[in-house]
Amino acid sequence: MVKIIASSVRKGNVLEVEGKLYVVLTAQNFHPGKGTPVTQVDMRRISDGTKVSERYRTTEQVERAFVEDREHNYLYEDGDGYHFMNPETYDQLTMSQEDIGDLKAYLQEGMTVVLSVHEGVAIAIDLPRHVTLEITETEPVVKGQTASSSYKPAMLSNGVRTLVPPHITAGTRVVIATEDGSYVERAKD
């Protein structure tokens, strides 16, 4: 374990609090005009998924768990969870649906992801920033609707709804940001 000051805690860090591991969901530093600056940390307990909110003085020490971040290839999903393989050692790791959460919609077979591993157990996943998906359905183009700020709803091939520019039609491949599911650009391929 490494002790770090609370103000340097970032999203994705793994902390050990009272013998349990937590993954940081958000961390914000507050500097009020009067009083002590504090860091507000929202975390999820890795063992059971319980969300916890803690407040630390920014100079307070917290214990950061040693986590190894390694590239893995996504293989498949079954009743046990989502299976990943280390391309160097061919070791396989499994993550549960609760651990992956909403990111499961963007997993594609063979995709390279970064898994955070603590003592041989995958505890967090980091997807590529962008994925390429196909538009399965969207409203038809309305003549004269060329304003760049207007967007229309569309359904992606992974079942997620997003907003796209009016010129995008069904069957078009588009680049989507995995962080929030927003449209980035038309795919170049």
Secondary structure as GFF3:
##gff-version 3
##sequence-region A 1 189
A	DSSP	beta_strand	2	5	.	.	.	ID=ss1
A	DSSP	three_ten_helix	6	8	.	.	.	ID=ss2
A	DSSP	beta_strand	14	17	.	.	.	ID=ss3
A	DSSP	beta_strand	20	30	.	.	.	ID=ss4
A	DSSP	beta_strand	38	45	.	.	.	ID=ss5
A	DSSP	beta_strand	51	57	.	.	.	ID=ss6
A	DSSP	beta_strand	61	64	.	.	.	ID=ss7
A	DSSP	beta_strand	68	78	.	.	.	ID=ss8
A	DSSP	beta_strand	81	85	.	.	.	ID=ss9
A	DSSP	beta_strand	92	95	.	.	.	ID=ss10
A	DSSP	alpha_helix	97	100	.	.	.	ID=ss11
A	DSSP	three_ten_helix	101	106	.	.	.	ID=ss12
A	DSSP	beta_strand	112	118	.	.	.	ID=ss13
A	DSSP	beta_strand	121	126	.	.	.	ID=ss14
A	DSSP	beta_strand	130	138	.	.	.	ID=ss15
A	DSSP	beta_strand	152	156	.	.	.	ID=ss16
A	DSSP	beta_strand	161	164	.	.	.	ID=ss17
A	DSSP	beta_strand	173	177	.	.	.	ID=ss18
A	DSSP	beta_strand	183	186	.	.	.	ID=ss19
###
